[in-house]
Structures are given as C-alpha cells and as structure tokens.
C-alpha cells in the first residue's frame, strides 16, 4: 500500500442517516472519476444540491450505488452511535511468481470515508442542520480534488489495455 487518504482527517462527518447514501455516493464517484485512468465520458450528478462529476459507466454506477446503499443501511434504526469507516481501495494486477502464474491484486491507494451518525428529531431540526451537511459534502469533494491533484507519484504504471487498468474495491474495514 503506497498511499492512504482520510477524507475528513479521521474526525468523521456527522450526518443524518437520510443523507449518508447521497454523501457517500458523491464522494466515491468523485474519487473514482479522478483515479479512473481511461478515456472516460464525465457525467454530472447532484447530491444535497451540490453538483459533482462521475464516470459515465453503468458498471461503476451500479457498484457505487450498491455499496453506498449497504453502507447507509447501517445507519438506519437506533442502534448505531459510533463512527463507521467505508474504504475504497485501488488495486493493480501483478503476476504472482508461482508455478501456475496466477495474478495477485496489490492495493496502491486507500481512501477512508468516516461517518458518525447524527440523530435528527424532526423535519425542522433537519432543515436547520441541512446547510452543515451540504458544507461537509462540499469540503469532502474539495479534499478529493486537492489530494488527487497533489498525490500522483505513487500511481503504478499502466501495463494493461483493459478498460480500467486499476480495479477498485469498496468495503467496510
């Protein structure tokens, strides 16, 4: 692993459960767009009134939606009170030095999105807190742009002709 980036410097975003999915979806799409090394068509999407860019690929869209929905489901109900991390790993396929020449996935970049649930009692309180949720998302998107622009030296050379030479994996770690 060459680089680890925390979107919120480890402090976590404090979010109402109903905005977790949209927030995580936007952040994941922004990171993937900036690390998807292929000739891609950008697609504008909107979350919490903020427009962000995503890779125009049904495969990427479906994978992000599935993972964001599963992650957001953890925040439903009354049980969860602590910070939860969602991790995005970028990997490269390396040939294993073994008898049968199988491939090994080696992670070269890790992104951590930390979310802490924020209880919201009613619609009035939500409307009062909504600008803060929007500001947190906007700050996270700015962080993604800053990090992807500044940190490039650790990115491995592209040695594959595949559509996406560096597959990604989204998981809770």
C-alpha positions in Angstrom: 0.0 0.0 0.0 1.5 3.3 -1.1 -1.0 5.9 0.0 -3.8 6.3 2.5 -6.1 9.3 2.4 -8.7 10.2 5.0 -11.4 12.4 3.6 -12.1 14.0 6.9 -8.7 13.7 8.6 -10.0 10.9 10.8 -12.6 13.1 12.6 -15.6 11.8 10.6 -18.5 13.6 9.1 -21.5 13.9 11.4 -24.5 13.2 9.2 -28.2 12.5 9.5 -29.0 8.9 8.3 -31.1 10.2 5.4 -28.1 12.0 3.8 -25.5 9.2 4.3 -26.2 7.4 1.0 -26.1 10.6 -1.2 -23.0 11.9 0.6 -21.1 8.6 0.3 -22.2 8.2 -3.3 -20.9 11.6 -4.3 -17.5 11.1 -2.6 -17.0 7.7 -4.1 -17.9 8.9 -7.6 -15.6 11.9 -7.3 -12.6 9.8 -6.2 -13.2 7.1 -8.8 -13.5 9.7 -11.6 -10.2 11.2 -10.7 -8.5 7.8 -10.5 -10.1 6.1 -13.5 -7.3 6.1 -16.0 -9.1 5.7 -19.2 -10.8 7.8 -21.8 -14.0 8.4 -19.9 -17.1 10.4 -20.5 -17.9 12.6 -17.5 -21.4 12.6 -16.1 -22.8 15.4 -13.9 -24.8 14.3 -10.8 -26.2 16.1 -7.9 -26.3 15.3 -4.2 -27.7 17.7 -1.5 -27.9 20.4 -4.1 -24.2 20.1 -5.0 -23.1 19.0 -8.5 -20.2 16.6 -8.8 -18.6 14.6 -11.6 -18.8 10.8 -12.1 -17.6 8.2 -14.6 -20.3 7.6 -17.1 -20.3 3.8 -16.8 -23.2 1.6 -15.7 -20.8 -0.9 -14.1 -19.2 1.8 -12.0 -22.5 3.4 -11.2 -24.1 0.1 -10.1 -21.1 -0.9 -7.9 -21.1 2.5 -6.2 -24.8 2.5 -5.7 -24.8 -1.0 -4.2 -22.0 -0.2 -1.7 -23.4 3.2 -0.7 -26.9 1.7 -0.1 -25.5 -1.1 2.0 -23.3 1.4 4.0 -26.3 3.8 4.5 -28.4 0.9 5.8 -26.1 0.6 8.7 -27.3 4.0 9.9 -31.0 3.2 9.9 -32.6 2.5 13.3 -31.5 3.5 16.8 -28.5 1.1 17.4 -25.6 2.8 15.7 -23.9 5.6 17.7 -20.3 5.4 16.7 -18.1 6.3 13.7 -18.1 3.9 10.8 -15.5 3.8 8.0 -16.0 3.0 4.4 -12.8 2.2 2.5 -12.1 2.5 -1.2 -9.1 0.5 -2.5 -7.4 0.9 -5.9 -5.5 -2.2 -7.0 -3.2 -3.3 -9.7 -3.0 -6.8 -11.0 0.5 -8.3 -10.5 1.7 -11.6 -11.8 2.4 -13.9 -8.9 5.7 -15.6 -9.0 4.3 -19.1 -8.6 4.1 -22.3 -10.6 0.7 -21.6 -12.1 1.3 -17.9 -12.8 -1.9 -16.6 -11.1 -2.5 -12.9 -10.6 -2.3 -11.0 -7.3 -4.2 -7.8 -6.5 -2.0 -5.3 -4.8 -3.5 -2.1 -3.4 -1.7 1.1 -4.3 -4.1 3.6 -2.8 -6.7 3.6 0.0 -9.3 6.2 0.8 -11.2 6.2 4.1 -14.6 7.9 4.5 -15.6 8.2 8.1 -19.2 8.9 9.1 -20.6 9.4 12.5 -24.4 9.3 12.8 -26.2 12.5 13.8 -29.6 12.0 15.4 -32.3 14.3 13.9 -35.5 14.5 15.9 -37.8 16.2 13.3 -38.0 17.9 9.9 -37.5 21.3 11.4 -34.2 20.2 13.0 -33.2 18.6 9.7 -33.8 21.8 7.8 -31.7 23.7 10.4 -28.8 21.1 10.0 -29.0 20.7 6.3 -26.6 23.5 5.4 -24.0 21.9 7.6 -24.5 18.5 5.8 -24.1 20.3 2.5 -20.9 22.1 3.7 -19.4 18.8 4.8 -20.0 17.2 1.4 -18.6 20.3 -0.4 -15.5 20.2 1.8 -15.0 16.5 1.1 -15.3 17.0 -2.6 -12.7 19.8 -2.4 -10.4 17.4 -0.4 -10.8 14.8 -3.1 -9.8 17.2 -5.8 -6.8 18.6 -3.8 -5.5 15.1 -3.0 -5.9 13.6 -6.5 -4.2 16.7 -7.9 -1.3 16.7 -5.4 -0.5 13.0 -4.9 0.3 11.2 -8.1 3.8 9.8 -7.6 2.6 6.5 -6.1 0.4 5.6 -9.0 1.8 2.5 -10.8 2.5 2.5 -14.5 -0.4 1.3 -16.7 0.6 -2.1 -18.1 -2.8 -3.3 -19.2 -5.1 -2.5 -22.2 -8.2 -3.2 -20.2 -11.0 -0.6 -19.8 -9.9 0.1 -16.3 -6.3 -0.9 -15.6 -6.8 -0.4 -11.8 -9.9 -2.1 -10.4 -11.3 -0.7 -7.2 -13.0 -2.3 -4.2 -15.3 -0.6 -1.7 -15.6 -2.3 1.7 -16.1 -1.6 5.4 -12.9 -2.2 7.2 
